[in-house]
């Protein structure tokens, strides 16, 4: 072959079309798993609403449903963490295609494979590989959604204790209202404090070393050129 002959393209037009279809497929799978995340959150909101309705249905109603639904929320959080790990698989692939395939094309640089994104992506298709831990996924969902739900629960719980059946006036009344069966009120409150402290530790500890991709970040107004073009 002559030295000045043009190099063979790495991807044919058919190959580029196939990658475009691949991108749409990965985007669809990402959307489906994102919907599953919302479904689990909806379960948490609905069950919390039912527990609050039962608890505040009368002055004599027990605050125990709020305590029990907190345990159910923990199960939902685990489910959502597992689902988020799968969602992260598809979203990571989408971001690779957006950054390494579409990005250079939009910048007028043509097809670029200098960073071997095509090989890395092909290797990722040999199986399903999680990119974040279950703890990080749970911590992320806790900070984004479940912290608000748990916050509503704890405020509602203490409000119920404080006003029903009559406004509380002594610590003895508090211990009596928080007691659950053979468990004294002090023990119940101690377990609750440890539980919420564990949630706070989970949310804070997983802030460091986050590996999830695609997180939105604020951009300085002077650099937000796409907003100016869109506006």
Backbone torsions as a table, in degrees:
resi	resn	phi	psi	omega
1	UNK	NA	134.0	179.5
2	UNK	-60.9	148.8	-176.6
3	UNK	-63.6	-31.1	-176.9
4	UNK	-90.8	8.8	179.7
5	UNK	-71.1	141.9	-179.8
6	UNK	-65.3	144.6	-180.0
7	UNK	-70.9	146.6	178.0
8	UNK	-66.3	136.1	178.6
9	UNK	-65.2	144.7	179.6
10	UNK	-71.5	-30.0	179.3
11	UNK	-130.6	131.9	175.1
12	UNK	-80.7	173.3	177.8
13	UNK	-60.8	-37.3	177.8
14	UNK	-65.7	-38.0	179.0
15	UNK	-64.3	-43.8	-179.7
16	UNK	-64.1	-39.0	176.7
17	UNK	-63.3	-39.3	178.5
18	UNK	-65.4	-38.8	178.6
19	UNK	-66.3	-36.7	176.8
20	UNK	-63.0	-41.5	176.3
21	UNK	-65.5	-37.8	177.7
22	UNK	-61.1	-42.1	179.0
23	UNK	-61.2	-44.2	179.0
24	UNK	-62.8	-39.7	178.7
25	UNK	-64.0	-43.6	179.3
26	UNK	-67.4	-36.7	176.9
27	UNK	-63.5	-38.7	179.0
28	UNK	-65.6	-44.6	179.3
29	UNK	-63.8	-38.6	176.6
30	UNK	-61.0	-41.5	179.7
31	UNK	-64.8	-41.4	-179.6
32	UNK	-62.1	-45.2	-179.4
33	UNK	-71.0	-29.0	174.8
34	UNK	-65.8	-38.2	177.1
35	UNK	-64.9	-38.0	177.8
36	UNK	-63.7	-36.1	175.7
37	UNK	-61.9	-45.2	179.9
38	UNK	-63.2	-34.8	179.3
39	UNK	-62.4	-44.3	179.4
40	UNK	-64.1	-40.5	177.3
41	UNK	-62.7	-39.1	177.3
42	UNK	-61.7	-39.3	176.2
43	UNK	-58.4	-44.0	-178.1
44	UNK	-63.5	-41.7	-179.3
45	UNK	-67.0	-43.5	-178.0
46	UNK	-65.0	-46.5	-179.3
47	UNK	-64.9	-35.6	176.5
48	UNK	-65.6	-42.0	177.7
49	UNK	-61.1	-41.2	178.1
50	UNK	-63.9	-43.6	-179.9
51	UNK	-62.2	-41.3	179.3
52	UNK	-67.3	-38.4	179.0
53	UNK	-62.7	-43.6	179.3
54	UNK	-66.9	-42.3	-176.3
55	UNK	-65.7	-39.2	-177.0
56	UNK	-99.4	16.4	-179.3
57	UNK	-70.4	-26.3	178.1
58	UNK	-156.1	166.2	179.8
59	UNK	-65.7	-32.2	-176.0
60	UNK	-86.5	-6.7	-177.9
61	UNK	-64.6	144.4	-177.6
62	UNK	-81.7	148.0	174.1
63	UNK	-79.5	2.2	-176.7
64	UNK	-58.0	-36.8	178.3
65	UNK	-56.0	-33.6	178.5
66	UNK	-66.9	-39.0	178.3
67	UNK	-65.1	-44.9	-177.7
68	UNK	-66.8	-38.7	-178.2
69	UNK	-70.7	-22.0	174.4
70	UNK	-63.6	-39.0	176.3
71	UNK	-66.3	-38.6	178.2
72	UNK	-65.9	-36.6	177.2
73	UNK	-63.4	-35.2	177.5
74	UNK	-62.0	-39.6	177.2
75	UNK	-64.8	-44.1	178.4
76	UNK	-61.2	-38.3	179.9
77	UNK	-64.4	-39.3	176.7
78	UNK	-64.6	-44.8	177.5
79	UNK	-57.7	-45.3	-176.3
80	UNK	-68.8	-34.2	175.4
81	UNK	-62.7	-42.0	177.8
82	UNK	-63.9	-43.3	179.4
83	UNK	-65.9	-35.4	-179.7
84	UNK	-65.7	-34.1	178.4
85	UNK	-63.6	-39.6	176.5
86	UNK	-69.7	-41.8	176.3
87	UNK	-57.3	-38.0	-179.4
88	UNK	-65.8	-29.9	177.2
89	UNK	-61.0	-51.8	-176.9
90	UNK	-69.0	-39.6	-178.8
91	UNK	-65.8	-36.9	178.0
92	UNK	-62.1	-43.6	178.2
93	UNK	-63.0	-40.5	178.4
94	UNK	-61.5	-43.0	-178.9
95	UNK	-67.3	-35.0	176.4
96	UNK	-62.0	-45.2	179.8
97	UNK	-66.4	-39.3	-179.6
98	UNK	-67.2	-43.3	-176.8
99	UNK	-76.4	-41.6	-170.6
100	UNK	-101.0	-22.5	179.9
101	UNK	-101.1	-58.5	-177.1
102	UNK	-77.4	-33.9	-178.2
103	UNK	-56.4	-55.6	178.6
104	UNK	-60.0	-36.2	178.6
105	UNK	-64.0	-44.5	179.6
106	UNK	-66.4	-28.5	177.3
107	UNK	-83.4	1.4	179.5
108	UNK	77.4	19.1	-178.8
109	UNK	-95.2	-5.3	-178.6
110	UNK	73.5	-166.7	179.8
111	UNK	-70.9	128.1	179.4
112	UNK	-125.2	131.1	176.7
113	UNK	-130.0	24.3	-177.8
114	UNK	-60.9	-35.0	-178.7
115	UNK	-88.9	7.8	176.8
116	UNK	60.1	32.4	-178.7
117	UNK	-61.8	-33.6	-179.1
118	UNK	-66.8	-37.9	178.6
119	UNK	-70.5	-41.4	179.1
120	UNK	-63.1	-43.1	-179.9
121	UNK	-67.3	-40.2	177.9
122	UNK	-62.2	-39.5	178.2
123	UNK	-65.6	-35.6	-179.7
124	UNK	-66.6	-25.4	-179.9
125	UNK	-80.5	-2.2	176.9
126	UNK	-75.2	-10.4	178.6
127	UNK	-176.4	-176.7	175.6
128	UNK	-101.3	119.9	-176.9
129	UNK	-124.9	123.8	177.0
130	UNK	-73.2	143.3	-180.0
131	UNK	-108.0	-12.8	177.9
132	UNK	-132.5	158.2	-179.4
133	UNK	-82.0	163.6	177.3
134	UNK	-63.7	-36.2	180.0
135	UNK	-64.0	-43.4	178.9
136	UNK	-64.6	-40.8	179.7
137	UNK	-63.8	-44.1	179.1
138	UNK	-65.7	-41.3	178.8
139	UNK	-63.0	-37.5	179.8
140	UNK	-66.9	-45.5	179.0
141	UNK	-68.4	-32.6	177.1
142	UNK	-63.7	-46.0	-179.1
143	UNK	-66.9	-39.0	-174.7
144	UNK	-78.4	-38.6	-171.4
145	UNK	-126.6	-55.9	-167.2
146	UNK	-71.9	-23.0	177.8
147	UNK	-61.7	-36.3	178.9
148	UNK	-69.3	-40.0	-179.6
149	UNK	-67.4	-45.3	176.7
150	UNK	-62.4	-36.2	177.8
151	UNK	-62.8	-43.2	177.1
152	UNK	-62.3	-39.5	-179.4
153	UNK	-63.4	-47.8	-175.7
154	UNK	-68.6	-35.3	176.5
155	UNK	-66.3	-42.4	179.4
156	UNK	-65.1	-39.1	-179.7
157	UNK	-61.3	-49.5	-178.7
158	UNK	-70.0	-30.5	176.0
159	UNK	-65.8	-42.1	177.8
160	UNK	-61.9	-44.4	179.4
161	UNK	-63.0	-35.4	-172.8
162	UNK	-76.8	-29.8	-171.2
163	UNK	-115.3	-19.8	-175.3
164	UNK	-117.4	139.1	-0.6
165	UNK	-78.1	-18.6	174.6
166	UNK	-138.7	158.3	177.6
167	UNK	-55.1	134.5	-176.3
168	UNK	-75.4	141.8	-176.7
169	UNK	-127.1	-22.2	-176.7
170	UNK	-134.4	161.5	176.6
171	UNK	-66.8	-31.5	178.6
172	UNK	-61.4	-38.3	176.3
173	UNK	-65.4	-39.5	179.1
174	UNK	-61.9	-46.2	-180.0
175	UNK	-62.8	-37.7	-179.4
176	UNK	-67.6	-39.2	-176.8
177	UNK	-76.1	-27.0	-178.8
178	UNK	-89.8	-11.7	-179.6
179	UNK	-64.2	141.2	177.8
180	UNK	-126.6	105.9	-179.2
181	UNK	57.3	-126.6	-178.8
182	UNK	-76.8	-10.1	-178.7
183	UNK	-81.2	126.1	177.0
184	UNK	-68.9	157.6	-178.3
185	UNK	-59.2	-38.8	179.1
186	UNK	-61.6	-40.9	179.8
187	UNK	-66.1	-40.2	179.6
188	UNK	-63.4	-44.6	179.9
189	UNK	-66.1	-36.5	178.2
190	UNK	-65.2	-43.8	178.0
191	UNK	-62.7	-41.2	178.3
192	UNK	-63.3	-40.8	179.2
193	UNK	-63.9	-42.4	178.0
194	UNK	-63.8	-40.0	179.8
195	UNK	-60.9	-49.9	-178.4
196	UNK	-71.3	-30.6	175.2
197	UNK	-65.0	-39.1	177.8
198	UNK	-63.5	-38.3	177.8
199	UNK	-65.1	-41.2	179.0
200	UNK	-63.9	-43.1	178.8
201	UNK	-62.0	-41.6	178.0
202	UNK	-60.9	-44.7	-178.7
203	UNK	-66.2	-38.7	-177.2
204	UNK	-79.5	-42.9	-175.7
205	UNK	-63.9	-32.3	-178.3
206	UNK	-85.7	3.4	175.0
207	UNK	-70.7	-32.3	-178.2
208	UNK	-82.8	143.1	175.1
209	UNK	64.8	32.6	179.2
210	UNK	-65.7	135.9	-178.5
211	UNK	-109.8	-9.4	-178.6
212	UNK	-63.5	137.4	-179.0
213	UNK	-99.3	168.5	174.6
214	UNK	79.6	13.8	179.4
215	UNK	-74.9	130.9	-179.5
216	UNK	-70.9	139.5	178.8
217	UNK	-130.4	145.3	177.0
218	UNK	-68.6	145.0	177.9
219	UNK	-117.9	135.8	177.5
220	UNK	-54.6	142.5	-174.8
221	UNK	-57.0	-35.3	-179.1
222	UNK	-66.2	-26.4	-179.0
223	UNK	-97.1	-3.1	-176.4
224	UNK	-84.1	68.7	-175.7
225	UNK	-71.2	-30.7	-177.3
226	UNK	-67.7	-32.2	176.5
227	UNK	-66.2	-37.9	178.6
228	UNK	-67.0	-39.8	178.5
229	UNK	-67.1	-37.3	-179.1
230	UNK	-74.5	-26.8	-175.7
231	UNK	-87.9	NA	NA
